[in-house]
Amino acid sequence: MITLKNWCNKNITPLAWQRIIIKVLPQLREKGFELDELEDPNNDRLFQEEEFKLFTDALDTLYNISFPKEVMDKIQ
């Protein structure tokens, strides 16, 4: 299983996921998420489309990249 966190940390930098969640934390807090839950999400944690869009926008803003299609098809 591929998770957003694992993909980011493996394919970008070991701290990529942390940078992404810090960038979107204000919007995610409005939805009831807390930092510790986002830093180490459970493997069975499913994000809604709106949250996923925040992650992909932050990835584009911070690193000027997007998730490859083959990753998008498998990602959780």
PAKOL-427573 format. One record per residue: residue in one letter; x, y, z of N, C-alpha, C in turn. Coordinates in steps of 0.2 Angstrom, whole numbers, plus 2048, in hexadecimal, padded with zeros to 3 digits. Example, Ala and Ser with C-alpha at 12.3 -4.5 7.8 and 13.67 -1.06 7.14 Angstrom:
<nodes>
A8427E482783E7EA8278427F0827
S8407F58238447FB824840800827
</nodes>
This chain:
<nodes>
M8047FA800800800800804806800
I80380B7FC8068117FC8028167FF
T80581A804802820807805826805
L80182B80580483280480A834807
K80A83280E81083481281683080F
N81682980E81B82580C81E827805
W81982980081B82B7FA81F8317FA
C81D8367FE82083D7FE82783C801
N82783880782E83880A833834806
K83082F80283582B7FE83782E7F8
N8328327F48348357EE83683C7EE
I83583F7F38378467F383C8477F8
T83B8487FF84084880483D84580A
P84184380F83E840815839845819
L83A84B81883585081C830853817
A82F85081182A85380D823853810
W82184D81381A84D81581985281B
Q81E85381F81D85882581C85F822
R82086181D81F867819818868816
I81686381380F86381080A864815
I80A86081B805861820805867824
I80B86A82580C870828808876824
K80987581D80787A8187FF87A819
V7FC8748197F58738197F1873820
L7F58738257F287282C7ED87782D
P7ED87D82C7E888282E7E187F82B
Q7E187D8247DB87B8217D8874824
L7DD8708267DB8698287D986A830
R7DC86F8337D987083A7D287283A
E7D08758357C98778357C4871834
K7C786C8317C38668307C4861836
G7C886383B7C985F8417CF85A841
F7D385B83D7DA85883D7DF85B842
E7E38578457E885A8497EF858846
L7F485B8487FB85A8457FD853846
D7FD85184C7FF84A84D7FC845849
E7F58468487F28418447F484183C
L7F684783A7F8848833800846832
E80484783880B84583780C83E836
D80883A83A808833839801830839
P7FE8308337F882E8327F8826832
N7F28238347F181C8347F181A82D
N7F481482C7F48118257ED810822
D7E88108267E180F8247DD816823
R7E181B8247DE8228247DD82481D
L7D682581B7D58278157D382F815
F7D68338117D483A8107CF83B80B
Q7CB84080C7C68418077C9845801
E7C58467FC7C88497F67CA8507F7
E7C68547FC7C885B7FD7CF85B801
E7D08578067D68568097DC854804
F7DB8508007E084D7FB7E28537F7
K7DD8577F57DE85D7F07E38627F4
L7E28637FB7E68677FE7EE8647FE
F7EE85E7FF7F585B7FF7F885C7F8
T7F485A7F37F785B7EC7F98627EA
D7F58677EC7F686E7EB7FD8707EF
A7FD86E7F580386F7F980A86C7F6
L8098667F480F8637F08118677EA
D80C8697E680E86D7E18118747E3
T80E8777E881187D7EA81887D7ED
L8198787F181F8777F48258747F0
Y82386F7EC82886B7E882786C7E0
N82286F7DE8208707D78208697D4
I81D8647D781C85E7D481585B7D6
S8128567D280C8537D480D84C7D5
F8088487D88088417D880883E7D1
P80C8397D080B8367C98058327C9
K8028317C37FC82E7C27FC8277C5
E8018237C480281C7C680181C7CE
V8048217D18048227D87FC8247DA
M7F98287D77F382B7D87EE8257D8
D7EF8207D47EA81A7D37EB8167D9
K7F18167DC7F28117E27F28147E8
I7F281A7E97F381E7EF7ED81E7F4
Q7EF81E7FA7E981E7FF7E9825802
</nodes>
